[in-house]
Amino acid sequence: MPIHRPLVRAELPTDTTSLARYLIGKVVMRALPEGMVSGRIVETEAYVVGDAAGHGYRGMTPRNRSLFLERGHAYVYLAYGISYMLNVSSEMPGTGTGVLIRALEPLEGIEIMRLNRGIERLRDLARGPGRLAAALRIDRSLDGLDLCRNGPLWLGRDDHEPGDIGQSVRIGISKDANRLLRFYVRGSEFVSGPGSLNN
């Protein structure tokens, strides 16, 4: 598999919703001691300005400060004390908005992912944000990382056309739950969530 060159920050949309859609079909690259692990993004969620479900809604804290960085930086947090979540900061510095990477289609380092997850089934390796982070061994040590340059974790460009992109409400939230801010590849077996949202 080729090493996908990092996305150029200047090419990233400055609007969170647009960025969430733009990232569909791009590649998450993770360099591990055992080798390279990568997956194509098939599902994202946008957390926009004034969004009560967003971590930046009440302002900057030591925990969420990476969300307020210039677009294209990693914001990694631990959800419910169990699973790490990978987000991409999405607008101008100080804004506090982001895109959650919800699911990947595994591309490279699949055996490494299987060991990291302790499962064999390809479809379930990175289908959902917690599984994704576990498969790629993403944790808080990567919080604040610039995803637009080579390093332990970055976002790569890909010539693959993602196909038909669907849009729905977000998954697992109670605040601002009616917003159509989730994007996904229609027909992809690697997308998470209930089938009713993936049509």
For each residue, the residues with C-beta under 8 A, 3 or more apart:
1: 36 38 107 108
2:
3: 29 36 156
4: 27 29 38 156 157 158
5: 156 157
6: 147 148 149 150 154 155 156 157
7: 11 12 26 72 147 148 154 155 156 157
8: 11 12 148
9: 12 70 71 72 148
10:
11: 7 8
12: 7 8 9 19 22 71 72 148
13: 18 19 22
14: 18 19 71 91 92
15: 18 19 90 91
16: 19 20 46 47 48 49 90 91 97 98 99
17: 20 21 46 48 181
18: 13 14 15 21 22
19: 12 13 14 15 16 22 23 46 71 88 90 99
20: 16 17 23 24 44 45 46 90 99 181 183
21: 17 18 24 44 165 183
22: 12 13 18 19 26
23: 19 20 26 41 44 88 99 101 155
24: 20 21 41 42 43 44 162 165 183 184 185
25: 40 41 158 160 161 162 185
26: 7 22 23 40 41 155 156 157 158
27: 4 38 39 40 41 107 155 156 157 158
28: 38 39 41 86 101 104 132 136 153 154 155 156
29: 3 4 36 37 38 153 154 155 156
30: 36 37 38 109 136 137 138 152 153
31: 36 37 151 152 153
32: 35 36 37 109 112 137
33:
34: 109 112
35: 32 109 112
36: 1 3 29 30 31 32 108 109
37: 29 30 31 32 108 109 112 113 135 136 137
38: 1 4 27 28 29 30 106 107 108 109 156
39: 27 28 104 105 106 107 108 126 132 135 136
40: 25 26 27 104 105 107 158 160 162
41: 23 24 25 26 27 28 44 101 103 104
42: 24 103 104 105 162 184 185 188 190 191
43: 24 101 102 103 182 183 184 185 188 190 191 192 193
44: 20 21 23 24 41 99 100 101 102 182 183 184
45: 20 99 100 102 170 171 181 182 183
46: 16 17 19 20 90 97 99 181 182 183
47: 16 51 53 54 55 56 87 97 98 99 100 181
48: 16 17 51 54 97 179 181
49: 16 91 95 96 97
50: 57
51: 47 48 54 57 97 176 179 181
52: 57 175 176
53: 47 57 170 173 174 175 176 177
54: 47 48 51 57 96 97 98
55: 47 63 64 67 75 77 96 98
56: 47 59 60 64 67 68 95 96 97 98
57: 50 51 52 53 54 96
58: 61
59: 56 96
60: 56 64 65 67 68 94 96
61: 58 64 65
62: 65
63: 55 77
64: 55 56 60 61 67 68 75 77 96
65: 60 61 62 68 69 144
66: 69 73 74 75 76 89 143 144
67: 55 56 60 64 75 87 89 96 97 98
68: 56 60 64 65 89 93 94 95 96
69: 65 66 73 75 89 93 144
70: 9 73 89 92 93
71: 9 12 14 19 88 89 90 91 92
72: 7 9 12 88 89 146 147 148 155
73: 66 69 70 88 89 144 145 146 147
74: 66 86 87 88 89 142 143 144 145 146 147 153
75: 55 64 66 67 69 86 87 88 89 98 143 144
76: 66 84 85 86 87 133 138 139 140 142 143
77: 55 63 64 84 85 87 140 143
78: 81 82 83 84 85 140
79: 82 83 84 85 129 130
80: 83
81: 78
82: 78 79 130
83: 78 79 80 129 130 131 133 134
84: 76 77 78 79 130 133 134 138 139 140
85: 76 77 78 79 100 129 130 133
86: 28 74 75 76 100 101 129 132 133 136 138 142
87: 47 67 74 75 76 77 98 99 100 101
88: 19 23 71 72 73 74 75 98 99 101 147 155
89: 66 67 68 69 70 71 72 73 74 75 97 98
90: 15 16 19 20 46 71 95 97 98 99
91: 14 15 16 49 71 95 97
92: 14 70 71 95
93: 68 69 70
94: 60 68
95: 49 56 68 90 91 92
96: 49 54 55 56 57 59 60 64 67 68
97: 16 46 47 48 49 51 54 56 67 89 90 91
98: 16 47 54 55 56 67 75 87 88 89 90
99: 16 19 20 23 44 45 46 47 87 88 90
100: 44 45 47 85 86 87 129
101: 23 28 41 43 44 86 87 88 104 129 132
102: 43 44 45 128 129 132 171 182 184 192 193
103: 41 42 43 126 127 128 129 132 184 190 191 192
104: 28 39 40 41 42 101 125 126 132 135 136 190
105: 39 40 42 126 188 190
106: 38 39 109 110 113 122 125 126 135 190
107: 1 27 38 39 40 110
108: 1 36 37 38 39
109: 30 32 34 35 36 37 38 106 112 113
110: 106 107 113 114 122 125
111: 114 115
112: 32 34 35 37 109 115 116
113: 37 106 109 110 116 117 125 126 135 136
114: 110 111 117 118 119 120 125
115: 111 112 118
116: 112 113 134 135 136 137
117: 113 114 124 125 131 134 135
118: 114 115
119: 114 124 125
120: 114
121: 124 125
122: 106 110 125
123: 127 189 190
124: 117 119 121 127 131
125: 104 106 110 113 114 117 119 121 122 131 135
126: 39 103 104 105 106 113 131 132 135 136 190
127: 103 123 124 131 132 190 191 192
128: 102 103 131 132 192
129: 79 83 85 86 100 101 102 103 132 133 192
130: 79 82 83 84 85 133 134
131: 83 117 124 125 126 127 128 134 135
132: 28 39 86 101 102 103 104 126 127 128 129 135 136 138
133: 76 83 84 85 86 129 130 136 137 138 139
134: 83 84 116 117 130 131 137 138
135: 37 39 104 106 113 116 117 125 126 131 132
136: 28 30 37 39 86 104 113 116 126 132 133 153
137: 30 32 37 116 133 134
138: 30 76 84 86 132 133 134 142 153
139: 76 84 133 142
140: 76 77 78 84 143
141:
142: 74 76 86 138 139 145 152 153
143: 66 74 75 76 77 140
144: 65 66 69 73 74 75
145: 73 74 142 151 152 153
146: 72 73 74 149 151 154
147: 6 7 72 73 74 88 153 154 155
148: 6 7 8 9 12 72 154 155
149: 6 146 154
150: 6 154
151: 31 145 146 154
152: 30 31 142 145
153: 28 29 30 31 74 136 138 142 145 147
154: 6 7 28 29 146 147 148 149 150 151
155: 6 7 23 26 27 28 29 72 88 147 148
156: 3 4 5 6 7 26 27 28 29 38
157: 4 5 6 7 26 27
158: 4 25 26 27 40
159:
160: 25 40
161: 25
162: 24 25 40 42 165 185
163: 185 186 187
164: 185 186 187
165: 21 24 162 183 184 185 186
166: 183 184 185 186 198 199
167: 180 182 183 184
168: 180 182 184 193 197 198
169: 177 178 179 180 181 182 197
170: 45 53 173 177 179 181 182
171: 45 102 182 192 193 197
172:
173: 53 170 176 177
174: 53 177
175: 52 53
176: 51 52 53 173 179
177: 53 169 170 173 174
178: 169
179: 48 51 169 170 176
180: 167 168 169
181: 17 20 45 46 47 48 51 169 170
182: 43 44 45 46 102 167 168 169 170 171 193 197
183: 20 21 24 43 44 45 46 165 166 167
184: 24 42 43 44 102 103 165 166 167 168 188 191 193 197 198
185: 24 25 42 43 162 163 164 165 166 188 190 191
186: 163 164 165 166 198 199
187: 163 164
188: 42 43 105 184 185 191
189: 123
190: 42 43 103 104 105 106 123 126 127 185
191: 42 43 103 127 184 185 188 198
192: 43 102 103 127 128 129 171
193: 43 102 168 171 182 184 197 198
194: 197 198
195: 198 199
196: 199
197: 168 169 171 182 184 193 194
198: 166 168 184 186 191 193 194 195
199: 166 186 195 196
